[in-house]
């Protein structure tokens, strides 16, 4: 059922509301394997909030919420729909070195993009794809 506004109401965008965070919820087949990837590749701290069913992985202000779903198709079968997040990082090349050392699948090594970002593409064991990027030039305050 879709929410309906009263007939005389007009939608108000940004009417005193804001999104304060984004925490991807991801279906994974094996919490141990996936949790280790998020720890070793993205540097996450792990929290087994519901052992055997849910593992939360925090890196900075981002929390990846991993849910054990062994009977669903893996993200690797979703094609371009397997992109999860664009993560802004402080040092793309350091993340690249850590990913290589951990044996992670690197889809695209770091390189500069025409939109002013240095980017890296990674894929998790379940096939979730991540872009990591950092500004090539300092970001000007808004």
N, C-alpha and C positions, 0 to 999 in steps of 0.2 A: 504494500500500500504506500503510495507516495504522499508526502505531506502536502497540504494545500493551504495557501494563504487565504484569508478572508477576501471576498470579492473587492472590497474597497481598500485593501492593503497593497502597497507597492513594495517590491523587494528592495532592501537597503543593503548594498554591498559595503563591507567594512564598517558597519554600524556599531562601533565600540567593541567589536570582537576581533580576535586574531588567533591564528594558529601558533602555538608556542613550542611545538616540537614535532618531530616525525620519527617514529620508531617502527621500522619494517617488521611485519609478522611473516615468517617464512616457514613453509612446510619442508621438513627434511626427513630422510629415511632413517638416519642413524645419528642420534644426538651426540654420541661420543666422537665420531669421525668429524661431524660438522662443527661441534664445539671446538675441537682441536684446531680446525682450519681457521676459525674466527680468532682464536687465541694466537696462533702462530703466525698468521698472515696479516691480520688487521690489528693485532695487539690488544685484543679484548680481554677484559676480566670476565670470568664466567660465574654464573649464579644459577644453581639448580633449584628453581622456584617450585617446581613440581617434579621431583626426580622421576626419570623415565618417560615423562610426557613433555615437559617444557624446560628449556634452558635459555636464560637471557645472557646476552653477550654485550658488554658495554665497552665502548671506546670513546673517550671524550664525552660529548653531549649526545651521542647516538647509542641507542640500545636496539640490538637485533634480537627479536623474540622468536626463538626457534621452537617449533612445535613438531613433535614426532608424528609423522603421517606415513607409515610404511606402505600403505596400500594405494596411494595416489601417484599419478605419473610424476616423474622428477621434472624439475624446471628445465633440465637439458632437452626435454622433448617439446618445449614450448616455443622454440625459435626465438624471434625477437621479443616475444613477450616475457622472456626470462630476465630482462633487465630489471634490476631492483632499485638501485640508487646511484646517484652521483654524489660521491663523498669529497668534500673540499678538505684537503690535507695541507700540512705545512711543508712537506718535503716528499714529492712524488718519487724521486730517485731513491730515497731511503726505503720507502714502502716497496719499491721494485726489488731492491736488494734483499729485503726480508722475505718477500714472496718467493724469489728464486731460491734462497737458502732453505725455505720450508718445502720446496718442491711443488709449489702451487702452479696451476695452469695460468700462464700469462697469455691473454688473447691478443694484446697489443702492447709492446714495450713503450716506455715513456717517449713522447715526442711532442713538439710544440704545435699548437693548433692556431689557425688564423684568427680565432676569436680571443686570443690572448691567454690561453690556458696551456699548461703542460699536462698531458693526460696519460693515464695508464689504464688498461682494461684487464680485469681478472675474472676468473670463473671459479666458483666454489665447487666442492665435490658433488653437490646436488644439481649443479648447473646454473645456479643463480649468478648473473653477471653484474659486475660493479665497474663503474668508471670512477677513477680517483683523479683529482685535478688540483692544480695550484696555479695561481696567477703567475704569468711570466714577468709582468711588471707590477710594481706595487699598486694595490687597489687604492683609488682616491676616496677619501671619506665622502659620504653622501650628505 
